[in-house]
Amino acid sequence: MVIKLLKRMYTLFIFFFLYAPILILVIFSFNNSKSRAHWDGFTFKWYAELFHDQQIMTSLYYTLLIAIIASVVATVIGTAAAIGIHNMRGIQKTFTMNITYLPVLNPDIVTGISLMLLFIFLNIPTGFITMLLAHITFNLPFVILSVLPKLKQLNNQIFDAALDLGASPLTAYKKVILPQIMPGVVTGFLLAFTMSIDDFVISFFTTGSGVSNLAITIYSMARRGINPKINALLTLMFVSILLLLILINNRMSREDERKEKLT
């Protein structure tokens, strides 16, 4: 009994340690004062001022646009790459997997400077396109590594059975394989979307004048002190991502229950 209680307390402590900073950020987004040292009353004024700040709104627009496009493209390419890697054998598969792990383990600053030098070498003007290409590049391994475990769980005979029943390879992948690995695809998309929104280092080295995401804007504002409008913005982003995860998890749970009833 005592050991079980200690385990629960330890778990609660870990979760408190992880989420207490976010809770404080949410609370102070409603603080009437700019000070982060004391509470001066409840207000929504920072949320109202947030939507009138042109710099933040422009950065939010670029952040969401790049994150959505990069996540969709990376998910499509990454899913196809994961299927190809899954069908490989021997040293070819081992080599490809090592190459896939490398960008994940590589420090962001190395990736950022490498991409910056590549764009300069290819004489591509830095800006929206270069940042988008950079985000697609570093998102790909995360999608691949999210989809591969689902492919490993599949019965290898399913695809062959679909071909024997008259389906073309493309139809078999679309109608049989893709629904089976969809949880991994969705996980890869969400991970890519979150990584894109969160990225600062790679974005900093691959962007140009006039194009900045929220990470760059927040960094430049933080050097002058954190504005409460940033607290309001991050609170909205946190709540949006939380609601998205809840909706997706509920949908996945319903699909799993439906599959169990059918079987």
Secondary structure as the mmCIF struct_conf table of DSSP 4:
data_model
#
loop_
_struct_conf.conf_type_id
_struct_conf.id
_struct_conf.beg_label_comp_id
_struct_conf.beg_label_asym_id
_struct_conf.beg_label_seq_id
_struct_conf.end_label_comp_id
_struct_conf.end_label_asym_id
_struct_conf.end_label_seq_id
HELX_RH_AL_P HELX_RH_AL_P1 VAL A 2 PHE A 28
TURN_TY1_P TURN_TY1_P1 SER A 29 PHE A 30
STRN STRN1 ASN A 31 ASN A 31
BEND BEND1 ASN A 32 LYS A 34
BEND BEND2 ARG A 36 HIS A 38
STRN STRN2 PHE A 42 PHE A 42
HELX_RH_AL_P HELX_RH_AL_P2 LYS A 45 LEU A 50
TURN_TY1_P TURN_TY1_P2 PHE A 51 HIS A 52
HELX_RH_AL_P HELX_RH_AL_P3 GLN A 54 HIS A 86
TURN_TY1_P TURN_TY1_P3 ASN A 87 ASN A 87
HELX_RH_AL_P HELX_RH_AL_P4 GLY A 90 LEU A 105
BEND BEND3 ASN A 106 ASN A 106
HELX_RH_AL_P HELX_RH_AL_P5 ASP A 108 PHE A 121
TURN_TY1_P TURN_TY1_P4 LEU A 122 ASN A 123
HELX_LH_PP_P HELX_LH_PP_P1 ILE A 124 THR A 126
BEND BEND4 GLY A 127 GLY A 127
HELX_RH_AL_P HELX_RH_AL_P6 PHE A 128 GLN A 153
BEND BEND5 LEU A 154 LEU A 154
TURN_TY1_P TURN_TY1_P5 ASN A 156 ASN A 156
HELX_RH_AL_P HELX_RH_AL_P7 GLN A 157 ASP A 164
TURN_TY1_P TURN_TY1_P6 LEU A 165 GLY A 166
HELX_RH_AL_P HELX_RH_AL_P8 PRO A 169 ALA A 172
HELX_RH_PI_P HELX_RH_PI_P1 TYR A 173 ILE A 177
HELX_RH_AL_P HELX_RH_AL_P9 LEU A 178 ASP A 198
HELX_RH_AL_P HELX_RH_AL_P10 VAL A 201 THR A 206
TURN_TY1_P TURN_TY1_P7 SER A 209 GLY A 210
HELX_RH_AL_P HELX_RH_AL_P11 LEU A 214 ALA A 222
TURN_TY1_P TURN_TY1_P8 ARG A 223 ARG A 224
HELX_RH_AL_P HELX_RH_AL_P12 PRO A 228 LEU A 262
#
